[in-house]
Amino acid sequence: MTEPLRVLLADDQTLVRTGFRLILGADGIDVVAEAVNGEEAVDAVRRTRPDVVLMDVRMPEMDGLEATRRILAGAPGEPRVIILTTFDLDRYVYAALSAGASGFLLKDVTPEQLTAAVRTVRTGDALLAPAITRRLVQRFAKRGDEADALHRDLASLTPREVEVLGLLARGLSNAELATRLHLAETTVKTHVARILAKLGLRDRVQAVIVAYETGLVSAGDREASEGA
C-alpha cells in the first residue's frame, strides 16, 4: 500500500484531536477529517472515506459506540475503527468489538503505539491481544436465540475450518495454528480468510466472539484460559 493512510479523528476534546493529528502527521499519516460527536463522525466517514477512524467512546449527541455501529453496519468496505477512551472498562471494550471495531486503545497511548495501531488495523489485523479478547468474551458473550442463529451459520464451515476457528478463539497465531495442524502458514491464512468471509466477519476478534457465543469454545476450556 503506497497511498497515504487516511484517518478520521472523532473526539469532543480539541486538545486530544490536536495532539493525535500532530502525532499521526509526523508519521506520514493523513488526518482527512475531524468530528466532535458521533453524528459528525458518521457524516464525515461518508464524505471523506477514511481508512481508519479513531473514535472516542463518550461524546455528546451520539456516543462512539453507536457511531461505530452505524458506520460499520452491513458495510464490509467501510473503514476500520479503533475505539479511544480514558475509561478502561471491559463492557465498553466488548460493546465496541461487538459493534465491529477492530481494536481499543486508552488515550494515554504513546505516539509509537498510536501510529502502530492505525497501521495494524489498516492491513485488516485486529488490535487486541488474544488474552484480553478471551477475558472480555468469556465475561460478556451472549447465549440464547442470537447464539442459535450464529450456530446455524457455522454449518457453512468445513470441519477443518471449524477446527481452525476453535483454535483461533483460544488465541493461537497463524504460525501456531500451522504448527498445531501441520499446515503451511499460507494455508492457515486461507482458512482464516474463508471463515471470515463465510460468517460475514470483519476480523479475528469478531471470529473469537462468534466462537464463544455459539459454544464452540467455552470459558472453561484449558487453552482458552491460559494467559488471561
Rosetta blueprint (number, residue, H / E / L):
1 M L
2 T L
3 E L
4 P L
5 L L
6 R E
7 V E
8 L E
9 L E
10 A E
11 D L
12 D L
13 Q L
14 T H
15 L H
16 V H
17 R H
18 T H
19 G H
20 F H
21 R H
22 L H
23 I H
24 L H
25 G H
26 A H
27 D L
28 G L
29 I L
30 D E
31 V E
32 V E
33 A E
34 E E
35 A E
36 V L
37 N L
38 G H
39 E H
40 E H
41 A H
42 V H
43 D H
44 A H
45 V H
46 R H
47 R H
48 T H
49 R L
50 P L
51 D L
52 V E
53 V E
54 L E
55 M E
56 D E
57 V L
58 R L
59 M L
60 P L
61 E L
62 M L
63 D L
64 G H
65 L H
66 E H
67 A H
68 T H
69 R H
70 R H
71 I H
72 L H
73 A L
74 G L
75 A L
76 P L
77 G L
78 E L
79 P L
80 R E
81 V E
82 I E
83 I E
84 L E
85 T E
86 T L
87 F L
88 D L
89 L L
90 D H
91 R H
92 Y H
93 V H
94 Y H
95 A H
96 A H
97 L H
98 S H
99 A H
100 G L
101 A L
102 S L
103 G E
104 F E
105 L E
106 L E
107 K L
108 D L
109 V L
110 T L
111 P H
112 E H
113 Q H
114 L H
115 T H
116 A H
117 A H
118 V H
119 R H
120 T H
121 V H
122 R H
123 T L
124 G L
125 D L
126 A L
127 L L
128 L L
129 A L
130 P H
131 A H
132 I H
133 T H
134 R H
135 R H
136 L H
137 V H
138 Q H
139 R H
140 F H
141 A L
142 K L
143 R L
144 G L
145 D H
146 E H
147 A H
148 D H
149 A H
150 L H
151 H H
152 R H
153 D H
154 L H
155 A H
156 S H
157 L L
158 T L
159 P H
160 R H
161 E H
162 V H
163 E H
164 V H
165 L H
166 G H
167 L H
168 L H
169 A H
170 R L
171 G L
172 L L
173 S L
174 N H
175 A H
176 E H
177 L H
178 A H
179 T H
180 R H
181 L H
182 H L
183 L L
184 A L
185 E H
186 T H
187 T H
188 V H
189 K H
190 T H
191 H H
192 V H
193 A H
194 R H
195 I H
196 L H
197 A H
198 K H
199 L H
200 G L
201 L L
202 R L
203 D L
204 R H
205 V H
206 Q H
207 A H
208 V H
209 I H
210 V H
211 A H
212 Y H
213 E H
214 T L
215 G L
216 L L
217 V L
218 S L
219 A L
220 G L
221 D L
222 R H
223 E H
224 A H
225 S H
226 E L
227 G L
228 A L
